[in-house]
Amino acid sequence: MLPRLYFRFYVALLFILVLFAFAVVMIWNRTGSPLERSNNTLAQVIQNVLAPADAPPEDQQAALARVAAGLNAHMTLYTRDWRPLAVVGEQIPARHWRRQGMTGPPPESFVRLPDGRKLLSSEPLGFTRPKAMLHNALLLLALGLGIAAFPLVRHLTKRLERLQMGVEKLGAGDLTARVPVEGKDEVARLAQSFNRAADQIEQLVGAHKTLLANASHELRTPLARIRLALELIPEGIDPKRRAGLEQDIAELNHLLDEILLASRLGAIPENTDTEELDLLALAAEECARYDDAQLDGESAMVKGDPRLLRRLLRNLLENAHRHGVPPANVQITSANGIATLRVWDKGPGVPDPEFERVFEPFFRRRGTLDNTGAGLGLALVRQIARRHGGEARCALMKDGRSCFEVTLPLA
């Protein structure tokens, strides 16, 4: 799983900070040597001014007084093993003496002389470990920028995540999905472009559905006139031709019914006529319409539109009747809050590569026993199942044949 976008932004920013610090350190190592050497030079100059390490105490005191003259500073000169040699002003305690409770002014500078003596001063003398100061400053700067950058990066990527959620909702079929436009940068302009595109898609799909519904509705009038004219034709017409015309009219009428139902399902977002009903009883009523349908299962109470669920069952049975080998078997089970409806026949079923394609509108399988129908029946089955919070799919049975399986949530 790839890391989140905000985390990658944040890691990239920290990586840039590390590169910046590394570059500064490299430049310092190449150009900062005079500053580093100045401390050694200062230590040698002070040792030259002070009395030798083995000089009497009064000479040590006089020399330290000359060094501190005009500086308004407290100074303390220690031996190599931290014994005081001379003091100007208040004695500045060494670190181990400070831990033992000795008080005094804090040292601002610590100069280690070439002969091992230590000079502590309350006023700065030269540069106090410039490389360490630079490293500490870079570390604090990187830490501060890293902490301050996280909420800024998170705020930017949160808007991108909201835009991603909007795209996913639109892709899932929610044509009303929009994203808030925040700010005036490129992300805000991207959100505006997405909202404009979503508006155009919603208008185009709405116009397409309206055109489809209106065209299907208007075709009913000429169909009714053709049926009436066929009934008024004298009986002398060829019975086979009359039967063929009547079958064509019936198929066209059935196609219009399915197109109108599909357009209504797409235009109305939710079920309006829902009630609790027994899926087993509904299946028994539909199986009674066919002589070769066998029903088995248990009672399963679901909540939905009875007309749509009846249409779902009828389309599955009609599909088995037209394209399968009788008898058609219907099984209803329920477990874990899910009702499962399975329909299969004695035929081989749908081949594995076409498990998803059979649910596409107007798809017709080649080589079936009956190629009549418009190819909308199974598409409506899936559409009705999803409208009720379920799903429709092709599944393999234990004997290797396939069946149509519909899952619906129990009431």
C-alpha positions in Angstrom: 0.0 0.0 0.0 1.5 3.4 -1.0 1.9 6.0 1.7 -0.6 8.9 1.8 0.1 12.0 -0.3 0.5 14.3 2.7 3.1 11.9 4.2 5.1 11.8 0.9 5.0 15.6 0.8 6.2 15.8 4.4 9.0 13.3 3.8 10.1 15.2 0.7 10.2 18.5 2.7 12.3 16.9 5.5 14.6 15.4 2.9 15.2 18.8 1.4 15.9 20.2 4.9 18.5 17.4 5.5 20.1 18.1 2.1 20.3 21.9 3.0 21.9 21.2 6.3 24.4 18.8 4.7 25.3 21.4 2.1 25.8 24.1 4.8 28.1 21.8 6.8 30.1 20.9 3.7 30.5 24.6 2.8 31.5 25.4 6.4 34.1 22.7 6.4 35.7 24.2 3.3 35.4 27.9 4.2 35.1 28.0 8.0 38.6 26.8 8.9 39.9 30.4 9.7 37.2 30.8 12.2 38.0 27.4 13.7 41.7 28.3 13.9 41.0 31.7 15.6 40.3 29.9 18.9 43.7 28.3 18.9 45.3 31.6 18.0 43.5 33.3 20.8 44.6 30.7 23.3 48.2 31.1 22.2 48.0 34.9 22.5 46.5 34.7 26.0 49.2 32.2 27.1 51.9 34.6 25.8 50.4 37.4 27.9 50.0 35.4 31.1 52.8 34.3 33.3 54.3 30.8 32.8 52.5 27.9 34.4 55.3 27.5 37.0 55.5 31.2 37.9 54.7 32.3 41.5 51.1 33.0 42.4 51.6 36.8 42.6 53.0 36.8 39.0 50.0 34.7 37.9 47.6 37.2 39.5 49.3 40.3 38.0 49.4 38.8 34.5 45.7 37.9 34.7 44.9 41.4 36.0 46.6 42.8 32.9 44.5 40.6 30.6 41.2 41.6 32.4 42.1 45.3 32.5 39.3 47.4 30.9 37.0 44.4 30.2 34.7 44.6 33.2 34.9 40.8 33.4 35.3 38.2 36.1 38.1 35.8 35.2 39.5 32.7 36.9 42.7 30.8 35.8 42.9 27.1 36.6 45.7 24.6 36.4 45.5 21.5 34.2 43.8 19.6 37.1 41.4 22.5 37.9 43.2 24.1 40.8 42.7 27.9 40.9 45.8 29.9 40.1 44.5 33.5 39.9 41.1 35.2 40.2 40.0 38.6 39.0 36.6 39.7 40.4 34.5 36.8 41.7 35.7 33.3 41.2 34.0 31.4 38.4 33.5 27.9 39.7 34.5 24.9 37.5 31.7 22.5 36.4 32.5 19.9 39.0 32.7 22.5 41.7 29.3 23.9 40.6 27.8 20.4 41.2 29.1 20.5 44.7 27.2 23.7 45.5 29.8 26.4 44.9 28.2 29.5 43.5 29.6 32.3 41.3 29.1 34.0 37.9 28.5 31.7 35.0 31.3 31.4 32.4 30.6 32.9 29.0 33.9 31.7 27.6 36.2 28.8 28.2 39.7 29.0 26.7 42.0 25.9 27.0 45.6 27.2 26.8 48.3 25.2 24.9 50.0 24.3 28.2 46.8 22.7 29.7 45.7 25.6 31.8 42.0 26.8 31.6 40.8 30.3 31.6 37.1 31.0 32.4 35.7 34.5 31.7 32.3 36.1 32.4 32.7 38.0 29.1 33.0 36.4 25.7 36.5 35.8 24.4 36.7 34.9 20.7 34.2 32.3 19.4 32.8 29.5 21.5 32.9 26.3 19.4 31.5 27.8 16.2 31.1 24.4 14.5 29.0 23.1 17.4 26.9 26.3 17.4 26.3 26.0 13.7 25.3 22.3 14.0 22.9 23.1 16.9 21.4 26.0 15.0 20.8 23.9 11.9 19.3 21.1 14.0 16.9 23.5 15.8 16.0 25.1 12.5 15.2 21.8 10.8 13.2 20.6 13.8 11.2 23.9 13.9 10.5 23.8 10.2 9.5 20.2 10.3 7.0 20.7 13.1 5.6 23.9 11.5 5.4 22.3 8.0 3.3 19.3 9.0 -0.1 21.2 9.5 0.5 23.2 6.3 1.1 20.1 4.2 -1.8 18.3 5.9 -4.1 21.3 5.1 -3.1 21.3 1.5 -3.5 17.5 1.0 -6.9 17.5 2.9 -8.4 19.5 0.1 -6.9 17.0 -2.4 -8.5 14.2 -0.5 -11.9 15.9 -0.5 -11.5 16.3 -4.3 -10.6 12.6 -4.6 -13.7 11.6 -2.6 -15.8 13.8 -4.9 -14.4 12.1 -8.0 -15.0 8.6 -6.5 -18.6 9.6 -5.7 -19.1 10.8 -9.2 -17.5 7.6 -10.6 -19.8 5.5 -8.4 -22.9 7.1 -10.0 -23.7 10.0 -7.7 -24.1 12.7 -10.3 -24.9 15.3 -7.5 -21.4 15.0 -6.0 -19.6 18.3 -5.7 -16.5 19.5 -3.8 -16.1 22.7 -1.9 -13.9 25.4 -3.5 -11.3 26.6 -0.9 -8.7 29.2 -1.5 -7.5 30.7 -4.8 -4.7 28.4 -5.8 -4.3 25.6 -8.3 -6.2 23.2 -6.0 -9.2 25.6 -5.9 -9.2 25.9 -9.6 -9.0 22.2 -10.0 -12.1 21.9 -7.7 -13.9 24.5 -9.8 -13.1 22.5 -13.0 -14.4 19.3 -11.4 -17.6 21.0 -10.4 -18.1 22.4 -13.9 -17.5 19.0 -15.4 -19.8 17.3 -12.9 -22.6 19.8 -13.8 -22.1 19.1 -17.5 -22.1 15.3 -17.0 -25.3 15.6 -14.8 -27.0 17.7 -17.5 -26.0 15.3 -20.3 -27.1 12.2 -18.5 -30.4 13.9 -17.4 -31.1 14.9 -21.0 -30.2 11.4 -22.2 -32.6 9.8 -19.7 -35.3 12.2 -20.5 -34.9 11.6 -24.2 -34.9 7.9 -23.8 -38.0 7.9 -21.6 -39.9 10.3 -23.9 -39.0 8.3 -27.0 -40.0 5.1 -25.4 -43.3 6.6 -24.3 -44.0 8.1 -27.7 -43.4 4.8 -29.5 -46.3 3.2 -27.7 -48.8 5.2 -29.8 -47.7 3.9 -33.2 -47.4 0.4 -31.7 -51.0 0.5 -30.6 -52.0 1.6 -34.0 -50.1 -1.2 -35.7 -51.7 -3.7 -33.3 -55.1 -2.3 -34.0 -54.5 -2.4 -37.8 -53.3 -6.0 -37.5 -56.5 -7.0 -35.8 -58.6 -5.3 -38.5 -56.8 -7.1 -41.3 -59.1 -9.7 -43.0 -58.7 -13.2 -41.9 -57.3 -14.2 -45.3 -53.8 -13.2 -44.3 -51.2 -15.9 -43.9 -51.5 -17.1 -40.3 -47.7 -17.6 -40.1 -47.1 -14.0 -41.2 -49.7 -12.8 -38.7 -48.1 -14.7 -35.9 -44.7 -13.3 -36.8 -46.0 -9.8 -36.8 -47.7 -10.3 -33.4 -44.5 -11.7 -32.0 -42.5 -8.7 -33.3 -45.0 -6.3 -31.8 -44.9 -8.2 -28.4 -41.1 -8.1 -28.4 -41.0 -4.4 -29.3 -43.5 -3.7 -26.6 -41.5 -5.7 -24.0 -38.3 -3.8 -25.1 -40.1 -0.5 -24.5 -41.2 -1.7 -21.1 -37.7 -2.5 -20.1 -36.3 0.8 -21.5 -38.9 2.8 -19.6 -38.2 0.9 -16.4 -34.4 1.4 -16.8 -34.9 5.1 -17.4 -37.2 5.4 -14.3 -34.6 3.6 -12.2 -31.9 6.0 -13.3 -34.1 9.1 -12.9 -35.5 8.3 -9.4 -32.6 8.1 -6.8 -34.4 5.9 -4.2 -37.3 3.5 -3.8 -40.5 5.3 -3.0 -42.8 2.3 -2.5 -41.0 0.1 0.0 -42.5 -2.5 2.3 -41.5 -5.7 4.1 -42.2 -8.8 2.1 -41.3 -12.4 2.0 -38.9 -13.2 -0.9 -39.9 -16.8 -0.8 -43.7 -16.0 -1.3 -42.8 -13.6 -4.1 -40.7 -16.2 -5.8 -43.5 -18.8 -5.4 -46.0 -16.5 -7.2 -43.5 -15.9 -10.1 -42.6 -19.6 -10.4 -46.3 -20.5 -10.7 -46.3 -18.8 -14.1 -44.0 -21.5 -15.5 -44.6 -25.2 -15.7 -41.0 -26.1 -15.4 -39.9 -23.9 -12.5 -38.9 -25.5 -9.2 -38.6 -23.5 -5.9 -36.7 -24.5 -2.8 -35.6 -22.5 0.2 -36.7 -20.7 3.3 -38.6 -17.6 4.2 -36.6 -14.4 3.9 -38.1 -11.1 4.9 -36.6 -8.2 2.9 -37.6 -4.5 2.5 -38.1 -3.2 -0.9 -40.4 -2.3 -3.8 -42.6 -5.4 -4.5 -43.0 -4.4 -8.2 -39.3 -4.1 -8.8 -38.4 -7.3 -6.9 -41.1 -9.1 -8.8 -39.6 -7.8 -12.0 -36.2 -9.1 -10.9 -37.5 -12.6 -10.3 -39.5 -12.6 -13.6 -36.4 -11.5 -15.6 -34.3 -14.3 -14.1 -36.9 -16.9 -14.8 -37.6 -15.6 -18.3 -33.8 -15.7 -19.0 -33.7 -19.3 -17.9 -36.8 -20.2 -19.9 -35.4 -18.5 -23.1 -31.8 -19.4 -23.0 -31.5 -22.4 -20.7 -32.5 -26.0 -20.5 -35.6 -26.7 -18.3 -36.4 -27.1 -15.5 -35.4 -23.7 -13.9 -34.4 -24.0 -10.3 -34.9 -21.2 -7.7 -33.3 -21.4 -4.3 -33.6 -18.9 -1.4 -31.4 -18.9 1.7 -30.6 -16.4 4.4 -27.6 -16.0 6.7 -25.7 -13.2 8.5 -28.4 -10.7 7.6 -28.3 -11.4 3.9 -30.9 -13.1 1.7 -29.5 -15.1 -1.2 -31.5 -15.9 -4.3 -30.0 -18.4 -6.8 -31.5 -19.3 -10.2 -30.1 -22.0 -12.5 -31.2 -24.6 -15.1 -30.0 -27.9 -16.6 -27.9 -26.1 -19.2 -24.1 -25.4 -18.9 -24.8 -21.9 -17.9 -22.7 -18.8 -18.7 -19.0 -19.3 -19.4 -16.6 -17.7 -17.0 -15.3 -15.0 -19.3 -18.8 -13.6 -19.8 -19.8 -13.5 -16.0 -19.8 -9.7 -16.1 -20.7 -9.1 -19.7 -24.1 -10.7 -19.5 -25.1 -7.8 -17.2 -24.2 -5.2 -19.8 -27.3 -3.6 -21.5 -28.1 -5.1 -25.0 -25.5 -7.8 -24.7 -26.5 -11.1 -26.3 -24.6 -14.3 -26.0 -23.8 -16.2 -29.2 -24.8 -19.8 -29.5 -27.8 -19.7 -27.1 -30.9 -21.7 -27.8 -33.0 -18.5 -28.2 -31.6 -15.2 -29.4 -34.9 -13.3 -28.8 -35.0 -10.5 -26.3 -33.3 -7.1 -26.1 -30.5 -7.9 -23.7 -31.8 -5.6 -21.0 -33.2 -8.2 -18.6 -30.1 -9.0 -16.7 -29.0 -5.4 -16.7 -32.3 -4.6 -15.0 -31.7 -7.4 -12.5 -28.4 -5.9 -11.3 -29.8 -2.4 -11.3 -32.8 -3.4 -9.2 -30.6 -5.4 -6.8 -28.2 -2.5 -6.3 -31.1 -0.2 -5.8 -32.1 -2.4 -2.8 -28.6 -2.4 -1.3 -27.7 -5.8 -2.8 -25.8 -7.2 -5.7 -26.3 -9.5 -8.7 -23.6 -11.7 -10.1 -22.8 -15.0 -11.9 -21.4 -17.7 -9.6 -20.0 -21.2 -10.1 -21.8 -24.1 -8.4 -20.2 -27.2 -7.1 -20.9 -29.2 -10.3 -19.0 -26.6 -12.4 -22.1 -25.0 -13.9 -23.0 -21.4 -13.3 -26.0 -19.8 -11.7 -27.3 -16.3 -11.2 -27.0 -15.1 -7.6 -28.7 -12.1 -6.1 -28.0 -10.9 -2.5 -30.3 -8.6 -0.6 -30.2 -7.3 3.0 -32.8 -8.8 5.3 -35.3 -6.4 6.8 
